[in-house]
Amino acid sequence: MMTRLLIYTIAFWTGFSVMVVEMLSGKLLAPYFGNGIYVWGAIITVFMMALSLGYLLGGRWSLHHPNIRKLAAILCVAAVLNLPIVFFSESVMNWLFDNVTDPRYGSLLASTLLFFMPTAVAGMASPYALRLLTHQHQMSGNTAGVLYFVSTLGSALGTILASFHLVLWFELDQLFLGLTAISLTLGLPVALKGDPNDAK
């Protein structure tokens, strides 16, 4: 029971954090490329492509001795890959702003360089979590529905909290570092020690 709760918690938090990062990305790109529809088109495209690749890779990785330690490791790796956003985004943005004249492609390149990798890794969590939760084929549809509900609920809450409140309370760097810290706090103990009821 505790293992299943932990899996759902990771799925919820992954959905939450991905959408917080996506909402913050628009604020990060705005000073350089504006806040027009092309910027959001670039951001959404990159996040959707990254998630689609993550779903594919997560599903394939789940075929090889799945366990909750690996799911927690996915969360931790995605969190660490967000750190370059904090430390290198300004340099990346300045270079692109100086060298890419069309803001449409500047925003697309910026989104790809900064957000594609962490989002792709985060996308691996959902299919991997589903594999851990699914033990009976006749229950797989119901299990998938519950998991997607939990993950999408996290995404919705992340979107509304980021856009309505978090951006007013904290600086962008503080938010990225806070997301990373929470992800590592949740994932590291499990990734290092596992769970006594771990699914094999």
Beta strands, then each sheet from edge to edge (+ up, - down):
end
